[in-house]
Amino acid sequence: MPAYRDEGIVLRTHKLGEADRIITLLTRRHGRIRAVARGVRKTTSRIGARLEPFSHVDIQLYEGRSLDSVTQVESIEALGADLSSDYARWTCGTAMLETAERLTPEEREPSVQQYALLVSGLRSLGQGEHDPGLILDAYLLRSLSVAGWSPSFDECARCGAPGPHTAFNVQAGGMMCSNCRPPGSANPSAVTVALLGALLSGDWTVADVTAERERKEASGLVAAFLQWHLERGLRSLPLVDRG
């Protein structure tokens, strides 16, 4: 069986038999893969601690018919170590891992941008660079954009008329002008719209000075936009502690 090597982030694990685990990773070159790590639940295992969610690893595998097999693991970063002591950061990170898995539905389909977004987002969380909820919302917007569902916060999402506009419609893809606005559209404040645009573009000078009210309004719109495109919500998102 051919062997290959890659680096990746462990998204989740689940038990297999008495001593093994199935590991789901998002890798740099091979996209999302699932592999069997044999014997890692034994107390004598040398690699079990390196294959926990949030682990950033250099990993060697053998290709299998249905699941690959892990043969060697070296730790690059234990990204979960900086998150485990803070509930808000941990829950935001967990939502990132679930999002990354949901937005890479095809196994072995390379997704370098999704991988890079996840690594940078988890690092930012671990280093406490910004408010955890803001980092999560920025990650969700950017990962959706990479997946082909970039929301519009300036021009009308339907006709392209330049803004500013006052209505936001999830199904239509963003801000709507008065002529295109469908019934039931939300009416976020101008500051909230500016915050959403800043999170998508990475303008932290704007995002960091916003108030809690606008952040909550923005996170609600991001969650609705994410759920619409994933067709169901994230299990981990309701657990996120936004302070």
VOPAGU-2260 file (C-alpha; in pm, 1 decimal, decimal comma):
REM VOPAGU-2260
SITE   aa  ch    i         X         Y         Z
SITE  MET   A    0       0,0       0,0       0,0
SITE  PRO   A    1     139,5     344,7     -89,1
SITE  ALA   A    2     240,5     571,0     195,7
SITE  TYR   A    3     214,0     948,0     207,1
SITE  ARG   A    4     294,3    1229,4     445,5
SITE  ASP   A    5     107,9    1552,3     516,4
SITE  GLU   A    6      36,5    1800,8     791,5
SITE  GLY   A    7    -309,6    1854,9     930,6
SITE  ILE   A    8    -543,9    1955,1    1210,4
SITE  VAL   A    9    -732,1    1684,5    1400,6
SITE  LEU   A   10   -1102,5    1771,9    1369,2
SITE  ARG   A   11   -1252,3    1490,4    1574,4
SITE  THR   A   12   -1199,8    1133,6    1689,3
SITE  HIS   A   13   -1416,2     839,7    1782,6
SITE  LYS   A   14   -1349,1     499,3    1930,5
SITE  LEU   A   15   -1298,2     186,9    1723,5
SITE  GLY   A   16   -1285,8    -146,8    1898,1
SITE  GLU   A   17   -1106,3    -173,6    2230,5
SITE  ALA   A   18    -788,0      22,2    2161,6
SITE  ASP   A   19    -816,0     203,8    1828,8
SITE  ARG   A   20    -955,6     535,6    1712,1
SITE  ILE   A   21   -1077,8     676,7    1383,6
SITE  ILE   A   22    -922,4    1018,5    1333,0
SITE  THR   A   23   -1070,6    1285,5    1107,0
SITE  LEU   A   24    -818,6    1544,4     989,0
SITE  LEU   A   25    -812,4    1842,0     757,7
SITE  THR   A   26    -477,8    1827,2     581,7
SITE  ARG   A   27    -286,2    2075,9     374,5
SITE  ARG   A   28    -251,5    1875,1      52,4
SITE  HIS   A   29    -506,1    1593,3      76,0
SITE  GLY   A   30    -808,3    1775,9     214,8
SITE  ARG   A   31   -1023,8    1599,2     470,1
SITE  ILE   A   32    -923,8    1241,3     542,5
SITE  ARG   A   33   -1022,4     969,8     788,6
SITE  ALA   A   34    -770,7     722,5     919,9
SITE  VAL   A   35    -738,7     445,1    1174,4
SITE  ALA   A   36    -488,9     501,0    1456,4
SITE  ARG   A   37    -430,6     157,7    1603,0
SITE  GLY   A   38    -358,9     109,3    1971,1
SITE  VAL   A   39    -374,3     479,5    2058,3
SITE  ARG   A   40    -615,3     425,7    2346,2
SITE  LYS   A   41    -365,7     206,2    2528,0
SITE  THR   A   42    -180,3     373,2    2812,4
SITE  THR   A   43     146,2     268,3    2648,5
SITE  SER   A   44      69,8     450,0    2322,4
SITE  ARG   A   45     328,7     713,4    2229,9
SITE  ILE   A   46     111,9     893,9    1979,4
SITE  GLY   A   47    -233,9     893,6    2140,2
SITE  ALA   A   48    -191,7    1238,8    2299,0
SITE  ARG   A   49     -84,9    1381,9    1962,9
SITE  LEU   A   50    -408,6    1278,3    1795,3
SITE  GLU   A   51    -660,8    1476,1    1995,6
SITE  PRO   A   52    -889,5    1748,7    1849,9
SITE  PHE   A   53    -704,1    2076,8    1783,3
SITE  SER   A   54    -370,0    1897,0    1742,2
SITE  HIS   A   55    -158,6    2030,9    1454,4
SITE  VAL   A   56      49,4    1736,2    1337,6
SITE  ASP   A   57     290,1    1607,2    1077,8
SITE  ILE   A   58     149,5    1265,1     996,2
SITE  GLN   A   59     243,8     964,4     785,3
SITE  LEU   A   60     -22,9     726,0     660,9
SITE  TYR   A   61     -74,5     422,5     442,7
SITE  GLU   A   62    -360,2     433,0     196,5
SITE  GLY   A   63    -637,0     181,0     259,1
SITE  ARG   A   64    -945,9      70,0      71,2
SITE  SER   A   65   -1189,4     256,0     297,5
SITE  LEU   A   66    -976,3     411,3     571,9
SITE  ASP   A   67    -609,1     499,4     574,5
SITE  SER   A   68    -381,5     385,2     857,4
SITE  VAL   A   69    -168,9     613,1    1073,1
SITE  THR   A   70     191,7     497,1    1098,9
SITE  GLN   A   71     377,5     796,8    1238,4
SITE  VAL   A   72     283,3    1128,1    1403,9
SITE  GLU   A   73     493,0    1427,0    1504,5
SITE  SER   A   74     343,1    1723,4    1686,0
SITE  ILE   A   75     374,9    2065,3    1520,6
SITE  GLU   A   76     156,3    2259,8    1762,0
SITE  ALA   A   77     -77,9    2159,6    2042,4
SITE  LEU   A   78    -330,1    2427,9    1951,9
SITE  GLY   A   79    -580,2    2301,6    2206,4
SITE  ALA   A   80    -348,0    2364,4    2500,8
SITE  ASP   A   81    -407,1    2740,0    2496,3
SITE  LEU   A   82    -783,5    2691,2    2456,8
SITE  SER   A   83    -852,7    2432,6    2724,8
SITE  SER   A   84    -830,4    2678,1    3015,7
SITE  ASP   A   85   -1081,7    2923,3    2867,9
SITE  TYR   A   86   -1439,6    2808,1    2801,7
SITE  ALA   A   87   -1517,0    3086,5    2552,7
SITE  ARG   A   88   -1211,7    3016,6    2340,9
SITE  TRP   A   89   -1260,8    2638,9    2364,7
SITE  THR   A   90   -1621,1    2650,5    2245,5
SITE  CYS   A   91   -1533,8    2891,2    1963,0
SITE  GLY   A   92   -1254,5    2658,3    1855,9
SITE  THR   A   93   -1487,8    2358,5    1865,2
SITE  ALA   A   94   -1729,2    2543,1    1634,4
SITE  MET   A   95   -1439,1    2610,3    1397,3
SITE  LEU   A   96   -1347,2    2242,4    1383,0
SITE  GLU   A   97   -1705,9    2142,4    1307,8
SITE  THR   A   98   -1736,7    2411,5    1041,0
SITE  ALA   A   99   -1416,7    2297,7     871,9
SITE  GLU   A  100   -1549,7    1942,8     852,0
SITE  ARG   A  101   -1889,5    2050,8     721,2
SITE  LEU   A  102   -1738,3    2277,2     453,5
SITE  THR   A  103   -1511,8    2001,3     319,2
SITE  PRO   A  104   -1777,0    1740,0     236,5
SITE  GLU   A  105   -1566,9    1543,1     -12,9
SITE  GLU   A  106   -1286,0    1333,1     131,0
SITE  ARG   A  107    -942,7    1371,5     -31,9
SITE  GLU   A  108   -1051,1    1690,0    -209,0
SITE  PRO   A  109    -765,0    1939,5    -155,0
SITE  SER   A  110    -877,7    2258,4      19,6
SITE  VAL   A  111    -565,3    2459,5      95,4
SITE  GLN   A  112    -757,3    2779,0     173,4
SITE  GLN   A  113    -988,2    2610,5     424,3
SITE  TYR   A  114    -686,2    2450,5     590,0
SITE  ALA   A  115    -498,0    2781,2     610,6
SITE  LEU   A  116    -804,5    2959,7     751,8
SITE  LEU   A  117    -848,8    2698,1    1022,4
SITE  VAL   A  118    -483,6    2704,8    1130,2
SITE  SER   A  119    -471,1    3085,3    1144,3
SITE  GLY   A  120    -806,9    3105,6    1323,3
SITE  LEU   A  121    -706,8    2856,4    1592,1
SITE  ARG   A  122    -372,6    3029,0    1641,2
SITE  SER   A  123    -545,2    3363,8    1680,8
SITE  LEU   A  124    -781,2    3212,3    1937,6
SITE  GLY   A  125    -498,1    3053,7    2131,1
SITE  GLN   A  126    -295,1    3374,0    2141,3
SITE  GLY   A  127    -594,8    3581,4    2247,7
SITE  GLU   A  128    -541,1    3834,2    1969,9
SITE  HIS   A  129    -906,6    3944,8    1960,5
SITE  ASP   A  130   -1238,6    3868,1    2127,5
SITE  PRO   A  131   -1309,2    3495,3    2076,2
SITE  GLY   A  132   -1658,4    3560,0    1935,0
SITE  LEU   A  133   -1518,9    3802,2    1678,1
SITE  ILE   A  134   -1252,0    3554,4    1572,7
SITE  LEU   A  135   -1517,3    3284,7    1531,1
SITE  ASP   A  136   -1748,5    3506,6    1324,6
SITE  ALA   A  137   -1458,5    3620,1    1105,9
SITE  TYR   A  138   -1362,5    3257,6    1049,3
SITE  LEU   A  139   -1720,5    3156,4     965,5
SITE  LEU   A  140   -1763,3    3438,4     712,9
SITE  ARG   A  141   -1429,7    3373,1     545,1
SITE  SER   A  142   -1473,5    2996,3     531,8
SITE  LEU   A  143   -1817,0    3041,5     374,8
SITE  SER   A  144   -1660,9    3281,7     125,1
SITE  VAL   A  145   -1394,4    3025,1      32,6
SITE  ALA   A  146   -1671,5    2768,0     -12,9
SITE  GLY   A  147   -1836,6    3000,4    -266,9
SITE  TRP   A  148   -2095,9    3172,0     -47,1
SITE  SER   A  149   -1946,8    3512,6      16,1
SITE  PRO   A  150   -2208,3    3754,3     155,5
SITE  SER   A  151   -2238,3    4108,2      22,2
SITE  PHE   A  152   -2221,1    4388,5     277,1
SITE  ASP   A  153   -2174,9    4683,6      40,2
SITE  GLU   A  154   -2359,8    4635,1    -286,4
SITE  CYS   A  155   -2709,3    4492,1    -319,6
SITE  ALA   A  156   -2672,8    4114,2    -333,3
SITE  ARG   A  157   -2936,7    4092,0    -607,8
SITE  CYS   A  158   -2894,6    4387,8    -843,6
SITE  GLY   A  159   -2551,0    4518,1    -744,7
SITE  ALA   A  160   -2668,7    4870,0    -658,9
SITE  PRO   A  161   -2404,6    5045,6    -446,0
SITE  GLY   A  162   -2480,7    5088,5     -76,5
SITE  PRO   A  163   -2518,6    5161,9     197,4
SITE  HIS   A  164   -2836,2    4957,1     228,2
SITE  THR   A  165   -3049,4    4888,3     534,6
SITE  ALA   A  166   -3186,6    4536,2     477,8
SITE  PHE   A  167   -3007,9    4203,0     516,6
SITE  ASN   A  168   -3153,4    3885,2     369,5
SITE  VAL   A  169   -2993,0    3549,8     438,6
SITE  GLN   A  170   -3145,9    3365,8     143,2
SITE  ALA   A  171   -3056,3    3641,8    -102,9
SITE  GLY   A  172   -2694,0    3655,3       8,9
SITE  GLY   A  173   -2650,4    3979,1     200,9
SITE  MET   A  174   -2754,2    4342,1     199,1
SITE  MET   A  175   -3049,6    4440,8     -18,9
SITE  CYS   A  176   -3156,8    4768,9    -171,5
SITE  SER   A  177   -3509,4    4901,9    -116,0
SITE  ASN   A  178   -3621,0    4780,0    -461,0
SITE  CYS   A  179   -3495,6    4421,6    -416,3
SITE  ARG   A  180   -3563,5    4374,3     -48,1
SITE  PRO   A  181   -3773,5    4059,5      14,5
SITE  PRO   A  182   -4029,2    4044,3     295,1
SITE  GLY   A  183   -3887,7    3928,4     626,4
SITE  SER   A  184   -3544,8    4083,6     578,0
SITE  ALA   A  185   -3350,5    4190,6     885,9
SITE  ASN   A  186   -3264,3    4554,0     953,0
SITE  PRO   A  187   -2920,6    4559,4    1116,0
SITE  SER   A  188   -2770,4    4884,9    1233,6
SITE  ALA   A  189   -2511,7    5058,6    1017,9
SITE  VAL   A  190   -2244,6    4977,9    1278,1
SITE  THR   A  191   -2335,4    4608,0    1263,3
SITE  VAL   A  192   -2307,8    4608,9     884,2
SITE  ALA   A  193   -1967,8    4777,8     909,7
SITE  LEU   A  194   -1861,3    4514,7    1163,2
SITE  LEU   A  195   -1967,4    4229,4     933,5
SITE  GLY   A  196   -1773,9    4380,5     646,8
SITE  ALA   A  197   -1469,5    4427,4     868,9
SITE  LEU   A  198   -1479,3    4065,5     986,1
SITE  LEU   A  199   -1498,3    3940,3     629,3
SITE  SER   A  200   -1210,8    4160,4     513,0
SITE  GLY   A  201    -996,4    4127,4     825,1
SITE  ASP   A  202   -1014,6    4491,6     929,4
SITE  TRP   A  203    -958,3    4444,2    1301,9
SITE  THR   A  204    -917,2    4816,8    1370,2
SITE  VAL   A  205   -1290,4    4846,9    1301,4
SITE  ALA   A  206   -1398,7    4517,1    1457,9
SITE  ASP   A  207   -1213,1    4552,6    1787,2
SITE  VAL   A  208   -1379,6    4881,4    1887,7
SITE  THR   A  209   -1740,1    4770,8    1835,3
SITE  ALA   A  210   -1981,8    4738,3    2125,4
SITE  GLU   A  211   -2143,0    4422,5    2260,8
SITE  ARG   A  212   -2482,4    4509,6    2110,5
SITE  GLU   A  213   -2348,6    4520,2    1754,5
SITE  ARG   A  214   -2139,8    4208,0    1808,6
SITE  LYS   A  215   -2443,2    4009,2    1920,2
SITE  GLU   A  216   -2649,9    4134,7    1628,4
SITE  ALA   A  217   -2369,4    4045,3    1387,1
SITE  SER   A  218   -2320,9    3697,8    1533,6
SITE  GLY   A  219   -2691,9    3625,3    1494,9
SITE  LEU   A  220   -2679,1    3714,9    1126,5
SITE  VAL   A  221   -2362,5    3510,2    1074,4
SITE  ALA   A  222   -2521,5    3207,4    1241,9
SITE  ALA   A  223   -2834,0    3239,4    1025,7
SITE  PHE   A  224   -2625,6    3275,7     709,5
SITE  LEU   A  225   -2417,8    2971,4     802,6
SITE  GLN   A  226   -2722,2    2759,1     882,5
SITE  TRP   A  227   -2889,7    2851,4     554,1
SITE  HIS   A  228   -2594,2    2733,4     347,0
SITE  LEU   A  229   -2517,9    2424,3     553,9
SITE  GLU   A  230   -2892,2    2343,0     555,2
SITE  ARG   A  231   -2873,9    2271,7     928,6
SITE  GLY   A  232   -2702,9    2437,9    1220,7
SITE  LEU   A  233   -2380,9    2341,7    1392,4
SITE  ARG   A  234   -2420,3    2126,1    1701,4
SITE  SER   A  235   -2143,8    2320,1    1874,2
SITE  LEU   A  236   -2261,8    2675,4    1797,1
SITE  PRO   A  237   -2530,2    2698,4    2072,2
SITE  LEU   A  238   -2258,8    2611,9    2327,8
SITE  VAL   A  239   -2040,5    2908,3    2233,8
SITE  ASP   A  240   -1988,1    3147,7    2522,6
SITE  ARG   A  241   -1984,4    3500,2    2385,1
SITE  GLY   A  242   -1945,2    3663,0    2724,1
